Amino acid sequence: MADIQAQGGSIRGFLNDGTTEYKNHHSVDSLAFGHCDYAYRNLGRPSRLQIQQQPDFFEVVVDGKSCFKSDKVRPLPPSS
């Protein structure tokens, strides 16, 4: 999610199994499992966002730089 309310913008990662109602939460930012500041406005070019999922980590990379990385996010098991 890109957030224009933060100083210059930010990118946040959220996990939800359907039990959390974000629109009514008093502090949505506190629910993010990772975030980074990213001034994406008026760059004069598109930003490149990459999401990498490995067995032992999840990482978000913006314009070739690590934004956030977590070992708390695990891949979903294959569907049957």
Secondary structure, 3 states (H helix, E strand, C coil): CEECCCCCCEEEECCCCCCCCHHHCCCHHHHCCEEEECCCCCCCCCCCEEEEEECCEEEEEECCEEEEEECCCCCCCCCC
